[in-house]
């Protein structure tokens, strides 16, 4: 799949999909591993001149393939070492109930992700918190008051086997 679709520059009516070559993919892979790499080091790694490398990175940013440069933090050191997955079932399947829940879910402390899913649940939320006591408080203070919820099922993570921010390229 060489074409990346749905990435249209602002002010362009019908832009061609961005074609990624081997060098673009190498740049993206390197930046996923270490976004703090200098342009000179990145250029050397992907065998480009620094100006050519910078132009490619800028093009990837403008196309929306690089959305942000972030730091990955130590969750344990920041009292967010416990992962809790939460399955949510709404009491009604209406656009209004979905919208109300989604707006409220964005305000839940420690909520890292929230996904509409198929199957037994309507949503899965991924929360980070300090420990079971802090999750219990969060459950009592916030989760029980989410609008339109019929059922919440919590799954506390015991041990992380895999977690990566890297997208396979």
PyMOL CGO cylinders between C-alpha atoms (Angstrom):
from pymol import cmd
from pymol.cgo import CYLINDER

trace = [
    CYLINDER, 0.00, 0.00, 0.00, 2.06, 2.89, -1.29, 0.3, 1, 1, 1, 1, 1, 1,
    CYLINDER, 2.06, 2.89, -1.29, -0.64, 5.54, -1.29, 0.3, 1, 1, 1, 1, 1, 1,
    CYLINDER, -0.64, 5.54, -1.29, -1.78, 7.15, 1.92, 0.3, 1, 1, 1, 1, 1, 1,
    CYLINDER, -1.78, 7.15, 1.92, -5.32, 8.37, 1.33, 0.3, 1, 1, 1, 1, 1, 1,
    CYLINDER, -5.32, 8.37, 1.33, -7.40, 10.96, 3.10, 0.3, 1, 1, 1, 1, 1, 1,
    CYLINDER, -7.40, 10.96, 3.10, -4.48, 13.25, 3.83, 0.3, 1, 1, 1, 1, 1, 1,
    CYLINDER, -4.48, 13.25, 3.83, -5.35, 16.37, 1.90, 0.3, 1, 1, 1, 1, 1, 1,
    CYLINDER, -5.35, 16.37, 1.90, -3.48, 19.60, 2.41, 0.3, 1, 1, 1, 1, 1, 1,
    CYLINDER, -3.48, 19.60, 2.41, -5.58, 22.56, 3.46, 0.3, 1, 1, 1, 1, 1, 1,
    CYLINDER, -5.58, 22.56, 3.46, -6.63, 24.79, 0.53, 0.3, 1, 1, 1, 1, 1, 1,
    CYLINDER, -6.63, 24.79, 0.53, -6.29, 21.94, -1.99, 0.3, 1, 1, 1, 1, 1, 1,
    CYLINDER, -6.29, 21.94, -1.99, -9.44, 20.64, -3.59, 0.3, 1, 1, 1, 1, 1, 1,
    CYLINDER, -9.44, 20.64, -3.59, -8.43, 17.23, -4.91, 0.3, 1, 1, 1, 1, 1, 1,
    CYLINDER, -8.43, 17.23, -4.91, -4.88, 16.48, -3.86, 0.3, 1, 1, 1, 1, 1, 1,
    CYLINDER, -4.88, 16.48, -3.86, -3.22, 13.29, -4.98, 0.3, 1, 1, 1, 1, 1, 1,
    CYLINDER, -3.22, 13.29, -4.98, -2.63, 10.80, -2.18, 0.3, 1, 1, 1, 1, 1, 1,
    CYLINDER, -2.63, 10.80, -2.18, 0.84, 11.13, -0.72, 0.3, 1, 1, 1, 1, 1, 1,
    CYLINDER, 0.84, 11.13, -0.72, 3.11, 8.46, -2.16, 0.3, 1, 1, 1, 1, 1, 1,
    CYLINDER, 3.11, 8.46, -2.16, 5.49, 7.04, 0.43, 0.3, 1, 1, 1, 1, 1, 1,
    CYLINDER, 5.49, 7.04, 0.43, 8.76, 5.64, -0.81, 0.3, 1, 1, 1, 1, 1, 1,
    CYLINDER, 8.76, 5.64, -0.81, 11.32, 3.61, 1.10, 0.3, 1, 1, 1, 1, 1, 1,
    CYLINDER, 11.32, 3.61, 1.10, 13.06, 6.76, 2.37, 0.3, 1, 1, 1, 1, 1, 1,
    CYLINDER, 13.06, 6.76, 2.37, 9.81, 8.26, 3.71, 0.3, 1, 1, 1, 1, 1, 1,
    CYLINDER, 9.81, 8.26, 3.71, 9.10, 5.01, 5.55, 0.3, 1, 1, 1, 1, 1, 1,
    CYLINDER, 9.10, 5.01, 5.55, 12.65, 4.94, 6.94, 0.3, 1, 1, 1, 1, 1, 1,
    CYLINDER, 12.65, 4.94, 6.94, 12.19, 8.51, 8.20, 0.3, 1, 1, 1, 1, 1, 1,
    CYLINDER, 12.19, 8.51, 8.20, 8.87, 7.62, 9.86, 0.3, 1, 1, 1, 1, 1, 1,
    CYLINDER, 8.87, 7.62, 9.86, 10.34, 4.49, 11.46, 0.3, 1, 1, 1, 1, 1, 1,
    CYLINDER, 10.34, 4.49, 11.46, 13.33, 6.42, 12.82, 0.3, 1, 1, 1, 1, 1, 1,
    CYLINDER, 13.33, 6.42, 12.82, 11.13, 9.20, 14.22, 0.3, 1, 1, 1, 1, 1, 1,
    CYLINDER, 11.13, 9.20, 14.22, 8.84, 6.64, 15.89, 0.3, 1, 1, 1, 1, 1, 1,
    CYLINDER, 8.84, 6.64, 15.89, 11.85, 5.15, 17.66, 0.3, 1, 1, 1, 1, 1, 1,
    CYLINDER, 11.85, 5.15, 17.66, 13.33, 8.51, 18.69, 0.3, 1, 1, 1, 1, 1, 1,
    CYLINDER, 13.33, 8.51, 18.69, 11.54, 11.74, 17.82, 0.3, 1, 1, 1, 1, 1, 1,
    CYLINDER, 11.54, 11.74, 17.82, 14.32, 13.77, 19.44, 0.3, 1, 1, 1, 1, 1, 1,
    CYLINDER, 14.32, 13.77, 19.44, 16.86, 12.69, 16.81, 0.3, 1, 1, 1, 1, 1, 1,
    CYLINDER, 16.86, 12.69, 16.81, 18.54, 15.67, 15.18, 0.3, 1, 1, 1, 1, 1, 1,
    CYLINDER, 18.54, 15.67, 15.18, 17.89, 16.34, 11.51, 0.3, 1, 1, 1, 1, 1, 1,
    CYLINDER, 17.89, 16.34, 11.51, 21.59, 15.77, 10.78, 0.3, 1, 1, 1, 1, 1, 1,
    CYLINDER, 21.59, 15.77, 10.78, 21.55, 12.34, 12.47, 0.3, 1, 1, 1, 1, 1, 1,
    CYLINDER, 21.55, 12.34, 12.47, 18.25, 11.44, 10.81, 0.3, 1, 1, 1, 1, 1, 1,
    CYLINDER, 18.25, 11.44, 10.81, 19.59, 12.46, 7.41, 0.3, 1, 1, 1, 1, 1, 1,
    CYLINDER, 19.59, 12.46, 7.41, 22.66, 10.31, 7.92, 0.3, 1, 1, 1, 1, 1, 1,
    CYLINDER, 22.66, 10.31, 7.92, 20.52, 7.35, 9.00, 0.3, 1, 1, 1, 1, 1, 1,
    CYLINDER, 20.52, 7.35, 9.00, 18.30, 7.53, 5.90, 0.3, 1, 1, 1, 1, 1, 1,
    CYLINDER, 18.30, 7.53, 5.90, 21.16, 8.48, 3.56, 0.3, 1, 1, 1, 1, 1, 1,
    CYLINDER, 21.16, 8.48, 3.56, 19.97, 11.97, 2.58, 0.3, 1, 1, 1, 1, 1, 1,
    CYLINDER, 19.97, 11.97, 2.58, 21.50, 15.41, 2.84, 0.3, 1, 1, 1, 1, 1, 1,
    CYLINDER, 21.50, 15.41, 2.84, 20.20, 17.36, 5.86, 0.3, 1, 1, 1, 1, 1, 1,
    CYLINDER, 20.20, 17.36, 5.86, 18.23, 19.88, 3.71, 0.3, 1, 1, 1, 1, 1, 1,
    CYLINDER, 18.23, 19.88, 3.71, 16.59, 17.06, 1.70, 0.3, 1, 1, 1, 1, 1, 1,
    CYLINDER, 16.59, 17.06, 1.70, 15.73, 15.21, 4.89, 0.3, 1, 1, 1, 1, 1, 1,
    CYLINDER, 15.73, 15.21, 4.89, 14.21, 18.32, 6.46, 0.3, 1, 1, 1, 1, 1, 1,
    CYLINDER, 14.21, 18.32, 6.46, 12.08, 18.90, 3.34, 0.3, 1, 1, 1, 1, 1, 1,
    CYLINDER, 12.08, 18.90, 3.34, 10.77, 15.34, 3.55, 0.3, 1, 1, 1, 1, 1, 1,
    CYLINDER, 10.77, 15.34, 3.55, 9.96, 15.64, 7.25, 0.3, 1, 1, 1, 1, 1, 1,
    CYLINDER, 9.96, 15.64, 7.25, 8.15, 18.93, 6.59, 0.3, 1, 1, 1, 1, 1, 1,
    CYLINDER, 8.15, 18.93, 6.59, 6.19, 17.30, 3.75, 0.3, 1, 1, 1, 1, 1, 1,
    CYLINDER, 6.19, 17.30, 3.75, 5.20, 14.40, 6.02, 0.3, 1, 1, 1, 1, 1, 1,
    CYLINDER, 5.20, 14.40, 6.02, 4.05, 16.90, 8.68, 0.3, 1, 1, 1, 1, 1, 1,
    CYLINDER, 4.05, 16.90, 8.68, 2.06, 18.96, 6.16, 0.3, 1, 1, 1, 1, 1, 1,
    CYLINDER, 2.06, 18.96, 6.16, 0.40, 15.80, 4.87, 0.3, 1, 1, 1, 1, 1, 1,
    CYLINDER, 0.40, 15.80, 4.87, -0.71, 15.00, 8.44, 0.3, 1, 1, 1, 1, 1, 1,
    CYLINDER, -0.71, 15.00, 8.44, 1.30, 11.79, 8.75, 0.3, 1, 1, 1, 1, 1, 1,
    CYLINDER, 1.30, 11.79, 8.75, 3.33, 13.26, 11.61, 0.3, 1, 1, 1, 1, 1, 1,
    CYLINDER, 3.33, 13.26, 11.61, 0.71, 14.67, 13.96, 0.3, 1, 1, 1, 1, 1, 1,
    CYLINDER, 0.71, 14.67, 13.96, 2.86, 15.56, 16.96, 0.3, 1, 1, 1, 1, 1, 1,
    CYLINDER, 2.86, 15.56, 16.96, 6.26, 15.09, 18.56, 0.3, 1, 1, 1, 1, 1, 1,
    CYLINDER, 6.26, 15.09, 18.56, 5.75, 13.81, 22.11, 0.3, 1, 1, 1, 1, 1, 1,
    CYLINDER, 5.75, 13.81, 22.11, 7.68, 12.45, 25.08, 0.3, 1, 1, 1, 1, 1, 1,
    CYLINDER, 7.68, 12.45, 25.08, 6.81, 9.02, 26.47, 0.3, 1, 1, 1, 1, 1, 1,
    CYLINDER, 6.81, 9.02, 26.47, 6.63, 9.35, 30.23, 0.3, 1, 1, 1, 1, 1, 1,
    CYLINDER, 6.63, 9.35, 30.23, 7.30, 6.86, 33.02, 0.3, 1, 1, 1, 1, 1, 1,
    CYLINDER, 7.30, 6.86, 33.02, 3.79, 5.97, 34.19, 0.3, 1, 1, 1, 1, 1, 1,
    CYLINDER, 3.79, 5.97, 34.19, 4.97, 4.36, 37.44, 0.3, 1, 1, 1, 1, 1, 1,
    CYLINDER, 4.97, 4.36, 37.44, 6.99, 7.41, 38.45, 0.3, 1, 1, 1, 1, 1, 1,
    CYLINDER, 6.99, 7.41, 38.45, 3.99, 9.63, 37.74, 0.3, 1, 1, 1, 1, 1, 1,
    CYLINDER, 3.99, 9.63, 37.74, 1.50, 7.57, 39.78, 0.3, 1, 1, 1, 1, 1, 1,
    CYLINDER, 1.50, 7.57, 39.78, -0.30, 6.25, 36.71, 0.3, 1, 1, 1, 1, 1, 1,
    CYLINDER, -0.30, 6.25, 36.71, 1.06, 2.71, 36.64, 0.3, 1, 1, 1, 1, 1, 1,
    CYLINDER, 1.06, 2.71, 36.64, -2.22, 0.82, 36.83, 0.3, 1, 1, 1, 1, 1, 1,
    CYLINDER, -2.22, 0.82, 36.83, -4.11, 0.23, 33.58, 0.3, 1, 1, 1, 1, 1, 1,
    CYLINDER, -4.11, 0.23, 33.58, -7.84, -0.35, 33.73, 0.3, 1, 1, 1, 1, 1, 1,
    CYLINDER, -7.84, -0.35, 33.73, -9.88, -1.37, 30.70, 0.3, 1, 1, 1, 1, 1, 1,
    CYLINDER, -9.88, -1.37, 30.70, -13.54, -0.55, 31.01, 0.3, 1, 1, 1, 1, 1, 1,
    CYLINDER, -13.54, -0.55, 31.01, -16.35, -2.01, 28.94, 0.3, 1, 1, 1, 1, 1, 1,
    CYLINDER, -16.35, -2.01, 28.94, -19.37, 0.28, 28.77, 0.3, 1, 1, 1, 1, 1, 1,
    CYLINDER, -19.37, 0.28, 28.77, -22.91, -0.60, 27.68, 0.3, 1, 1, 1, 1, 1, 1,
    CYLINDER, -22.91, -0.60, 27.68, -25.28, 2.30, 27.08, 0.3, 1, 1, 1, 1, 1, 1,
    CYLINDER, -25.28, 2.30, 27.08, -28.96, 2.08, 27.94, 0.3, 1, 1, 1, 1, 1, 1,
    CYLINDER, -28.96, 2.08, 27.94, -30.00, 3.42, 24.51, 0.3, 1, 1, 1, 1, 1, 1,
    CYLINDER, -30.00, 3.42, 24.51, -28.42, 3.31, 21.06, 0.3, 1, 1, 1, 1, 1, 1,
    CYLINDER, -28.42, 3.31, 21.06, -29.31, 6.79, 19.88, 0.3, 1, 1, 1, 1, 1, 1,
    CYLINDER, -29.31, 6.79, 19.88, -27.06, 9.48, 18.43, 0.3, 1, 1, 1, 1, 1, 1,
    CYLINDER, -27.06, 9.48, 18.43, -27.89, 11.70, 21.41, 0.3, 1, 1, 1, 1, 1, 1,
    CYLINDER, -27.89, 11.70, 21.41, -26.91, 9.10, 24.01, 0.3, 1, 1, 1, 1, 1, 1,
    CYLINDER, -26.91, 9.10, 24.01, -23.67, 8.32, 22.17, 0.3, 1, 1, 1, 1, 1, 1,
    CYLINDER, -23.67, 8.32, 22.17, -22.83, 12.04, 21.92, 0.3, 1, 1, 1, 1, 1, 1,
    CYLINDER, -22.83, 12.04, 21.92, -23.58, 12.67, 25.61, 0.3, 1, 1, 1, 1, 1, 1,
    CYLINDER, -23.58, 12.67, 25.61, -21.45, 9.72, 26.70, 0.3, 1, 1, 1, 1, 1, 1,
    CYLINDER, -21.45, 9.72, 26.70, -18.55, 10.67, 24.42, 0.3, 1, 1, 1, 1, 1, 1,
    CYLINDER, -18.55, 10.67, 24.42, -18.52, 14.26, 25.70, 0.3, 1, 1, 1, 1, 1, 1,
    CYLINDER, -18.52, 14.26, 25.70, -18.50, 13.06, 29.32, 0.3, 1, 1, 1, 1, 1, 1,
    CYLINDER, -18.50, 13.06, 29.32, -15.88, 10.34, 28.70, 0.3, 1, 1, 1, 1, 1, 1,
    CYLINDER, -15.88, 10.34, 28.70, -13.40, 12.95, 27.52, 0.3, 1, 1, 1, 1, 1, 1,
    CYLINDER, -13.40, 12.95, 27.52, -13.52, 14.51, 30.99, 0.3, 1, 1, 1, 1, 1, 1,
    CYLINDER, -13.52, 14.51, 30.99, -12.86, 11.31, 32.99, 0.3, 1, 1, 1, 1, 1, 1,
    CYLINDER, -12.86, 11.31, 32.99, -9.60, 11.62, 34.94, 0.3, 1, 1, 1, 1, 1, 1,
    CYLINDER, -9.60, 11.62, 34.94, -6.90, 9.37, 33.55, 0.3, 1, 1, 1, 1, 1, 1,
    CYLINDER, -6.90, 9.37, 33.55, -8.87, 8.33, 30.47, 0.3, 1, 1, 1, 1, 1, 1,
    CYLINDER, -8.87, 8.33, 30.47, -6.25, 7.75, 27.77, 0.3, 1, 1, 1, 1, 1, 1,
    CYLINDER, -6.25, 7.75, 27.77, -8.46, 6.22, 25.08, 0.3, 1, 1, 1, 1, 1, 1,
    CYLINDER, -8.46, 6.22, 25.08, -12.12, 5.62, 24.38, 0.3, 1, 1, 1, 1, 1, 1,
    CYLINDER, -12.12, 5.62, 24.38, -13.31, 3.50, 21.45, 0.3, 1, 1, 1, 1, 1, 1,
    CYLINDER, -13.31, 3.50, 21.45, -16.70, 2.64, 20.00, 0.3, 1, 1, 1, 1, 1, 1,
    CYLINDER, -16.70, 2.64, 20.00, -16.63, -1.14, 19.58, 0.3, 1, 1, 1, 1, 1, 1,
    CYLINDER, -16.63, -1.14, 19.58, -18.70, -4.00, 18.24, 0.3, 1, 1, 1, 1, 1, 1,
    CYLINDER, -18.70, -4.00, 18.24, -19.94, -6.89, 20.31, 0.3, 1, 1, 1, 1, 1, 1,
    CYLINDER, -19.94, -6.89, 20.31, -21.10, -7.07, 23.91, 0.3, 1, 1, 1, 1, 1, 1,
    CYLINDER, -21.10, -7.07, 23.91, -20.05, -3.49, 24.77, 0.3, 1, 1, 1, 1, 1, 1,
    CYLINDER, -20.05, -3.49, 24.77, -20.67, -0.14, 23.12, 0.3, 1, 1, 1, 1, 1, 1,
    CYLINDER, -20.67, -0.14, 23.12, -17.35, 1.37, 24.26, 0.3, 1, 1, 1, 1, 1, 1,
    CYLINDER, -17.35, 1.37, 24.26, -14.01, 0.39, 25.66, 0.3, 1, 1, 1, 1, 1, 1,
    CYLINDER, -14.01, 0.39, 25.66, -12.12, 2.94, 27.72, 0.3, 1, 1, 1, 1, 1, 1,
    CYLINDER, -12.12, 2.94, 27.72, -8.48, 2.69, 28.73, 0.3, 1, 1, 1, 1, 1, 1,
    CYLINDER, -8.48, 2.69, 28.73, -7.67, 4.49, 31.98, 0.3, 1, 1, 1, 1, 1, 1,
    CYLINDER, -7.67, 4.49, 31.98, -4.46, 4.97, 33.89, 0.3, 1, 1, 1, 1, 1, 1,
    CYLINDER, -4.46, 4.97, 33.89, -4.49, 5.47, 37.63, 0.3, 1, 1, 1, 1, 1, 1,
    CYLINDER, -4.49, 5.47, 37.63, -2.19, 4.97, 40.61, 0.3, 1, 1, 1, 1, 1, 1,
    CYLINDER, -2.19, 4.97, 40.61, -3.67, 1.84, 42.20, 0.3, 1, 1, 1, 1, 1, 1,
    CYLINDER, -3.67, 1.84, 42.20, -6.90, 0.02, 43.01, 0.3, 1, 1, 1, 1, 1, 1,
    CYLINDER, -6.90, 0.02, 43.01, -7.85, 2.52, 45.73, 0.3, 1, 1, 1, 1, 1, 1,
    CYLINDER, -7.85, 2.52, 45.73, -7.53, 5.47, 43.37, 0.3, 1, 1, 1, 1, 1, 1,
    CYLINDER, -7.53, 5.47, 43.37, -9.51, 3.57, 40.72, 0.3, 1, 1, 1, 1, 1, 1,
    CYLINDER, -9.51, 3.57, 40.72, -12.22, 2.85, 43.31, 0.3, 1, 1, 1, 1, 1, 1,
    CYLINDER, -12.22, 2.85, 43.31, -12.48, 6.60, 44.02, 0.3, 1, 1, 1, 1, 1, 1,
    CYLINDER, -12.48, 6.60, 44.02, -12.55, 7.39, 40.29, 0.3, 1, 1, 1, 1, 1, 1,
    CYLINDER, -12.55, 7.39, 40.29, -15.28, 4.80, 39.80, 0.3, 1, 1, 1, 1, 1, 1,
    CYLINDER, -15.28, 4.80, 39.80, -17.39, 6.24, 42.64, 0.3, 1, 1, 1, 1, 1, 1,
    CYLINDER, -17.39, 6.24, 42.64, -16.79, 9.90, 41.75, 0.3, 1, 1, 1, 1, 1, 1,
    CYLINDER, -16.79, 9.90, 41.75, -16.90, 9.86, 37.95, 0.3, 1, 1, 1, 1, 1, 1,
    CYLINDER, -16.90, 9.86, 37.95, -17.68, 6.58, 36.20, 0.3, 1, 1, 1, 1, 1, 1,
    CYLINDER, -17.68, 6.58, 36.20, -20.97, 5.99, 38.00, 0.3, 1, 1, 1, 1, 1, 1,
    CYLINDER, -20.97, 5.99, 38.00, -22.18, 9.39, 36.78, 0.3, 1, 1, 1, 1, 1, 1,
    CYLINDER, -22.18, 9.39, 36.78, -21.47, 8.96, 33.08, 0.3, 1, 1, 1, 1, 1, 1,
    CYLINDER, -21.47, 8.96, 33.08, -24.70, 9.71, 31.19, 0.3, 1, 1, 1, 1, 1, 1,
    CYLINDER, -24.70, 9.71, 31.19, -26.75, 6.97, 29.59, 0.3, 1, 1, 1, 1, 1, 1,
    CYLINDER, -26.75, 6.97, 29.59, -24.73, 4.08, 31.00, 0.3, 1, 1, 1, 1, 1, 1,
    CYLINDER, -24.73, 4.08, 31.00, -26.53, 0.82, 31.76, 0.3, 1, 1, 1, 1, 1, 1,
    CYLINDER, -26.53, 0.82, 31.76, -23.47, -1.25, 32.67, 0.3, 1, 1, 1, 1, 1, 1,
    CYLINDER, -23.47, -1.25, 32.67, -19.76, -0.78, 33.36, 0.3, 1, 1, 1, 1, 1, 1,
    CYLINDER, -19.76, -0.78, 33.36, -17.33, -3.69, 33.61, 0.3, 1, 1, 1, 1, 1, 1,
    CYLINDER, -17.33, -3.69, 33.61, -13.79, -3.05, 34.77, 0.3, 1, 1, 1, 1, 1, 1,
    CYLINDER, -13.79, -3.05, 34.77, -10.70, -5.09, 33.95, 0.3, 1, 1, 1, 1, 1, 1,
    CYLINDER, -10.70, -5.09, 33.95, -7.57, -4.20, 35.93, 0.3, 1, 1, 1, 1, 1, 1,
    CYLINDER, -7.57, -4.20, 35.93, -4.32, -4.93, 34.20, 0.3, 1, 1, 1, 1, 1, 1,
    CYLINDER, -4.32, -4.93, 34.20, -2.07, -7.26, 36.18, 0.3, 1, 1, 1, 1, 1, 1,
    CYLINDER, -2.07, -7.26, 36.18, 1.03, -7.11, 34.00, 0.3, 1, 1, 1, 1, 1, 1,
    CYLINDER, 1.03, -7.11, 34.00, 1.81, -5.31, 30.78, 0.3, 1, 1, 1, 1, 1, 1,
    CYLINDER, 1.81, -5.31, 30.78, 3.01, -7.72, 28.12, 0.3, 1, 1, 1, 1, 1, 1,
    CYLINDER, 3.01, -7.72, 28.12, 3.26, -5.27, 25.21, 0.3, 1, 1, 1, 1, 1, 1,
    CYLINDER, 3.26, -5.27, 25.21, 2.75, -1.58, 24.69, 0.3, 1, 1, 1, 1, 1, 1,
    CYLINDER, 2.75, -1.58, 24.69, 4.16, 0.34, 21.78, 0.3, 1, 1, 1, 1, 1, 1,
    CYLINDER, 4.16, 0.34, 21.78, 3.35, 3.68, 20.20, 0.3, 1, 1, 1, 1, 1, 1,
    CYLINDER, 3.35, 3.68, 20.20, 4.98, 2.53, 16.94, 0.3, 1, 1, 1, 1, 1, 1,
    CYLINDER, 4.98, 2.53, 16.94, 2.77, 1.88, 13.94, 0.3, 1, 1, 1, 1, 1, 1,
    CYLINDER, 2.77, 1.88, 13.94, 4.06, -0.94, 11.73, 0.3, 1, 1, 1, 1, 1, 1,
    CYLINDER, 4.06, -0.94, 11.73, 5.37, 0.49, 8.47, 0.3, 1, 1, 1, 1, 1, 1,
]
cmd.load_cgo(trace, "trace")
